[in-house]
Amino acid sequence: MKKNRFVLFIIFICCVSFLNAGIWPFNGDKHLLNQAREEYDGGKYDDAVVSLNAFLDKGTVKRREKRAYLLLGQSYEKLNRPEKALNTYLEGIALNPKDEALKLHLGALYERSGMYSQAVEQYSAALALSPSDELAVLGLARGYAKEGFFSKAIDFYSQYRKIKDNPDASFWADYAEAYYRHKMYNEALFALAMALEQKPEEASYWFLSAKINRALQSGKDAYANIARAAALAPSDEEIFYTNVYWLQEDGFLQDASSMLQPKLDAGRPDAIALYMKYLILKAQGKEKEGRKYLERVVAYGEAGFILHISKEILKNEINQGCKHD
């Protein structure tokens, strides 16, 4: 009897302590967490943030509730508040250091923010917790590729291919890009063929195919593929100017000039069009005429590589002229 009374007394003391701390362990204010999930699923991200912060702030210390931190971080991301999401994930990981999902979301946030070293660190930590996690493996592949470590990227892309059934087109395209950057061109073409099989109307895939074929010195295929890319994405300036540059570089000067002319006829041609015209005229032996186009680039004063290189060319020509005098 005395023993039962003692047990009840201990339970009573614990309950009083929990109540004084603002924490009730038997329901844990889980209604706030459920409410936040409903608000998040309904697109009410501001409301979800309020509910989740109310849930986490209950009591004298932050709760070690990883689901709440994960959902709060996602809510902040939906509200385009990456700094708040970052702090939320970091706090959640500090309280739940072995939570894989928090590390994956933090890695993805770092990746989207261009912080690839930090992304690799978080993906590596997640992979250590779960060695076959697809998202961690793919995140490491992308992260290493962005950092320029293409050999490591290829290793992780290969690992992902083994654990993932039927990877999508974007995976194969990224895999091909890593092979291309690592100068493994035949492997790049194989991977890219898998991407094109799924999405044959994707201009960027044909553009990459053109660059790979050019690296393999397959000029006919390179031009055919870049033409296909241009037809699919006529407003893509990178594709357009790459095509012009290749024509100029390969000595097809009239073709390059004809392709470029509509850009030059515009009210205010962009700097790269003017610079391309200079290259064509220089190749034709018309350097004096070409210099006028460089002078127009400098007159624009648009910051960037084209302005810098145009200034350097003009300065060198002036210096050479002075030496001859």
C-alpha positions as CSV (number, residue, x, y, z in Angstrom):
1,M,0.0,0.0,0.0
2,K,2.8,2.4,1.0
3,K,4.6,1.4,-2.2
4,N,1.6,2.3,-4.4
5,R,1.2,5.6,-2.6
6,F,4.9,6.4,-3.2
7,V,4.5,5.6,-7.0
8,L,1.5,7.8,-7.2
9,F,3.4,10.6,-5.4
10,I,6.3,10.4,-7.8
11,I,3.9,10.5,-10.8
12,F,2.2,13.5,-9.3
13,I,5.5,15.3,-8.8
14,C,6.5,14.6,-12.4
15,C,3.3,15.9,-13.7
16,V,3.6,19.1,-11.7
17,S,7.1,19.6,-13.0
18,F,6.0,19.1,-16.7
19,L,3.2,21.5,-16.2
20,N,5.5,24.1,-14.7
21,A,7.8,23.7,-17.7
22,G,4.9,24.1,-20.1
23,I,5.4,20.5,-21.4
24,W,2.8,17.7,-21.2
25,P,4.4,14.5,-22.3
26,F,1.2,12.5,-22.9
27,N,0.0,14.7,-25.8
28,G,3.1,16.9,-26.3
29,D,0.9,19.6,-27.9
30,K,1.0,17.4,-31.0
31,H,-2.1,19.1,-32.2
32,L,0.1,22.1,-33.1
33,L,2.4,19.8,-35.2
34,N,-0.6,18.2,-36.9
35,Q,-2.1,21.7,-37.5
36,A,1.2,22.9,-39.0
37,R,1.3,19.9,-41.4
38,E,-2.3,20.7,-42.6
39,E,-1.3,24.3,-43.1
40,Y,1.8,23.4,-45.0
41,D,-0.1,20.9,-47.2
42,G,-2.7,23.7,-47.9
43,G,0.0,26.2,-48.9
44,K,-0.5,28.3,-45.8
45,Y,3.2,28.6,-45.1
46,D,3.1,31.7,-42.9
47,D,0.5,29.9,-40.6
48,A,2.6,26.8,-40.6
49,V,5.6,28.8,-39.4
50,V,3.6,30.3,-36.5
51,S,2.2,26.9,-35.4
52,L,5.6,25.3,-35.6
53,N,7.4,28.0,-33.6
54,A,4.7,27.8,-31.0
55,F,5.2,24.1,-30.8
56,L,9.0,24.3,-30.5
57,D,8.9,27.2,-28.0
58,K,6.8,25.2,-25.5
59,G,8.7,24.6,-22.3
60,T,12.0,25.9,-21.0
61,V,14.2,24.2,-23.7
62,K,13.7,23.6,-27.4
63,R,12.1,20.4,-28.2
64,R,14.1,17.6,-29.8
65,E,11.3,17.1,-32.3
66,K,13.0,16.6,-35.7
67,R,9.8,16.5,-37.7
68,A,9.0,20.0,-36.5
69,Y,12.4,21.4,-37.5
70,L,12.2,19.7,-40.9
71,L,8.7,21.1,-41.6
72,L,9.7,24.5,-40.3
73,G,12.7,24.6,-42.6
74,Q,10.7,23.6,-45.6
75,S,8.1,26.3,-44.7
76,Y,10.8,29.0,-44.7
77,E,12.1,27.7,-48.0
78,K,8.6,28.0,-49.5
79,L,8.5,31.6,-48.2
80,N,11.8,32.3,-49.9
81,R,13.6,32.8,-46.6
82,P,16.7,30.6,-47.0
83,E,18.6,32.2,-44.1
84,K,15.8,31.2,-41.7
85,A,15.6,27.8,-43.2
86,L,19.3,27.4,-42.8
87,N,19.3,28.3,-39.2
88,T,16.3,26.0,-38.6
89,Y,18.0,23.0,-40.1
90,L,21.2,23.7,-38.2
91,E,19.4,24.0,-34.9
92,G,17.5,20.8,-35.7
93,I,20.7,18.9,-36.5
94,A,22.3,20.2,-33.3
95,L,19.5,18.6,-31.3
96,N,19.2,15.6,-33.6
97,P,22.7,14.9,-34.9
98,K,21.9,11.5,-36.4
99,D,18.8,12.7,-38.4
100,E,19.4,11.9,-42.0
101,A,16.4,13.9,-43.4
102,L,17.6,17.1,-41.8
103,K,21.1,16.7,-43.3
104,L,19.7,15.9,-46.7
105,H,17.5,19.1,-46.7
106,L,20.3,21.2,-45.4
107,G,22.6,19.8,-48.2
108,A,20.0,20.6,-50.8
109,L,19.6,24.1,-49.5
110,Y,23.4,24.6,-49.6
111,E,23.4,23.2,-53.1
112,R,20.6,25.6,-54.3
113,S,22.5,28.5,-52.7
114,G,25.7,27.6,-54.6
115,M,27.5,26.5,-51.4
116,Y,28.8,23.3,-52.9
117,S,31.5,22.4,-50.3
118,Q,29.0,22.7,-47.5
119,A,26.5,20.7,-49.5
120,V,29.0,17.9,-50.0
121,E,29.7,17.9,-46.3
122,Q,26.0,17.4,-45.4
123,Y,25.4,14.8,-48.1
124,S,28.5,12.9,-46.9
125,A,27.1,13.0,-43.3
126,A,23.8,11.7,-44.5
127,L,25.4,8.9,-46.5
128,A,27.4,7.8,-43.5
129,L,24.1,7.3,-41.7
130,S,22.5,5.5,-44.6
131,P,25.1,4.1,-47.1
132,S,22.6,3.4,-49.8
133,D,20.6,6.6,-49.7
134,E,19.8,7.7,-53.2
135,L,19.4,11.4,-52.5
136,A,22.7,11.6,-50.7
137,V,24.6,9.7,-53.5
138,L,23.0,11.9,-56.2
139,G,23.7,15.1,-54.1
140,L,27.4,14.2,-53.8
141,A,27.6,13.5,-57.5
142,R,26.2,17.0,-58.3
143,G,28.2,18.7,-55.6
144,Y,31.5,17.3,-56.7
145,A,30.7,18.1,-60.3
146,K,29.9,21.7,-59.4
147,E,33.2,21.9,-57.5
148,G,35.1,20.6,-60.6
149,F,36.0,17.2,-59.1
150,F,34.7,15.3,-62.1
151,S,36.3,12.0,-61.3
152,K,34.6,11.9,-57.9
153,A,31.3,13.0,-59.5
154,I,31.5,10.2,-62.0
155,D,32.0,7.7,-59.2
156,F,28.9,8.8,-57.4
157,Y,26.8,9.0,-60.6
158,S,27.9,5.4,-61.3
159,Q,26.9,4.4,-57.8
160,Y,23.5,6.1,-58.2
161,R,23.0,4.2,-61.4
162,K,23.5,0.9,-59.6
163,I,21.0,1.7,-56.8
164,K,18.3,3.6,-58.8
165,D,16.0,1.8,-61.3
166,N,15.4,3.8,-64.5
167,P,17.1,7.1,-63.7
168,D,15.4,10.1,-65.4
169,A,16.7,12.2,-68.3
170,S,18.2,14.9,-66.1
171,F,20.4,12.3,-64.3
172,W,21.8,11.0,-67.6
173,A,22.4,14.5,-68.9
174,D,24.3,15.4,-65.7
175,Y,26.2,12.2,-65.9
176,A,27.1,13.0,-69.6
177,E,28.2,16.5,-68.6
178,A,30.6,15.1,-65.9
179,Y,32.1,12.7,-68.5
180,Y,32.4,15.5,-71.0
181,R,34.2,17.8,-68.5
182,H,36.5,14.8,-67.6
183,K,37.3,14.4,-71.3
184,M,35.7,10.9,-71.5
185,Y,33.8,11.7,-74.6
186,N,32.6,8.3,-75.7
187,E,31.2,7.6,-72.3
188,A,29.6,11.1,-72.4
189,L,27.8,10.3,-75.7
190,F,26.5,7.0,-74.3
191,A,25.0,8.7,-71.2
192,L,23.6,11.5,-73.3
193,A,21.9,9.1,-75.7
194,M,20.0,7.7,-72.7
195,A,18.9,11.3,-71.8
196,L,17.8,12.0,-75.4
197,E,15.9,8.7,-75.6
198,Q,13.7,10.1,-72.8
199,K,13.6,13.8,-73.8
200,P,14.4,14.1,-77.5
201,E,13.1,17.7,-77.6
202,E,15.4,19.1,-75.0
203,A,17.6,21.7,-76.6
204,S,20.3,21.6,-74.0
205,Y,20.9,17.9,-74.6
206,W,21.5,18.5,-78.3
207,F,23.8,21.4,-77.5
208,L,25.8,19.2,-75.2
209,S,25.9,16.5,-77.9
210,A,27.2,19.1,-80.3
211,K,30.0,20.0,-77.9
212,I,31.0,16.4,-77.3
213,N,31.0,15.6,-81.0
214,R,33.2,18.7,-81.6
215,A,35.6,17.5,-79.0
216,L,35.7,14.2,-80.9
217,Q,36.4,16.2,-84.0
218,S,33.2,15.0,-85.6
219,G,32.4,18.3,-87.2
220,K,29.4,17.2,-89.3
221,D,27.6,15.8,-86.3
222,A,28.5,18.8,-84.1
223,Y,27.0,21.2,-86.6
224,A,23.9,19.0,-87.1
225,N,23.3,18.8,-83.4
226,I,23.8,22.5,-82.7
227,A,21.4,23.3,-85.5
228,R,18.9,21.0,-83.9
229,A,19.5,22.7,-80.5
230,A,19.0,26.1,-82.1
231,A,15.8,25.1,-83.8
232,L,14.4,23.9,-80.5
233,A,15.6,27.0,-78.6
234,P,15.8,29.9,-81.1
235,S,16.2,32.5,-78.4
236,D,19.1,30.8,-76.6
237,E,22.0,33.1,-77.1
238,E,24.7,30.7,-75.8
239,I,23.7,28.2,-78.5
240,F,23.5,31.0,-81.2
241,Y,26.9,32.6,-80.4
242,T,28.6,29.2,-80.0
243,N,27.4,28.3,-83.5
244,V,28.8,31.6,-84.9
245,Y,32.1,31.2,-83.1
246,W,32.5,27.7,-84.5
247,L,31.8,28.8,-88.0
248,Q,34.4,31.7,-87.6
249,E,36.9,29.4,-86.0
250,D,36.5,26.8,-88.8
251,G,36.9,29.4,-91.5
252,F,33.3,29.5,-92.7
253,L,33.5,33.3,-92.4
254,Q,30.7,34.2,-94.8
255,D,28.3,31.8,-93.1
256,A,29.3,33.2,-89.7
257,S,28.8,36.8,-90.9
258,S,25.4,36.1,-92.4
259,M,24.2,34.4,-89.3
260,L,25.4,37.3,-87.1
261,Q,24.1,40.1,-89.3
262,P,20.5,40.3,-87.9
263,K,22.1,40.8,-84.4
264,L,24.2,43.7,-85.8
265,D,21.2,45.2,-87.5
266,A,19.4,45.6,-84.2
267,G,19.0,49.1,-82.8
268,R,21.8,48.5,-80.2
269,P,23.7,45.3,-80.9
270,D,25.0,43.6,-77.8
271,A,28.7,43.6,-77.0
272,I,29.3,39.9,-77.9
273,A,27.8,40.4,-81.4
274,L,30.2,43.3,-81.9
275,Y,33.1,41.3,-80.7
276,M,32.2,38.4,-82.9
277,K,32.1,40.7,-85.9
278,Y,35.6,41.9,-85.0
279,L,36.8,38.2,-85.0
280,I,35.3,37.6,-88.4
281,L,36.8,40.8,-89.9
282,K,40.2,40.0,-88.4
283,A,40.1,36.5,-89.9
284,Q,39.3,38.2,-93.2
285,G,42.4,40.4,-92.8
286,K,40.3,43.5,-92.2
287,E,41.7,44.5,-88.8
288,K,41.3,48.2,-89.2
289,E,37.6,47.8,-89.9
290,G,37.3,45.3,-87.1
291,R,38.8,47.7,-84.6
292,K,35.8,49.9,-85.0
293,Y,33.6,47.2,-83.5
294,L,35.9,46.8,-80.6
295,E,35.7,50.6,-80.0
296,R,31.9,50.3,-79.9
297,V,32.2,47.6,-77.3
298,V,34.4,49.9,-75.1
299,A,32.0,52.8,-75.7
300,Y,29.1,50.8,-74.3
301,G,31.1,50.4,-71.1
302,E,29.2,47.2,-70.1
303,A,31.2,45.4,-67.4
304,G,32.2,41.9,-68.3
305,F,34.8,39.7,-70.0
306,I,34.0,41.1,-73.5
307,L,34.7,44.7,-72.4
308,H,37.9,43.6,-70.6
309,I,39.3,41.7,-73.6
310,S,38.3,44.4,-76.1
311,K,40.2,47.0,-74.0
312,E,43.2,44.7,-73.9
313,I,43.3,44.1,-77.7
314,L,43.0,47.9,-78.4
315,K,45.7,48.7,-75.9
316,N,48.1,46.1,-77.4
317,E,47.4,47.4,-80.9
318,I,48.2,51.0,-79.7
319,N,51.4,49.8,-78.1
320,Q,52.4,47.9,-81.2
321,G,51.7,51.0,-83.3
322,C,53.9,53.1,-81.0
323,K,56.8,50.6,-81.4
324,H,56.5,50.7,-85.1
325,D,56.6,54.6,-85.1
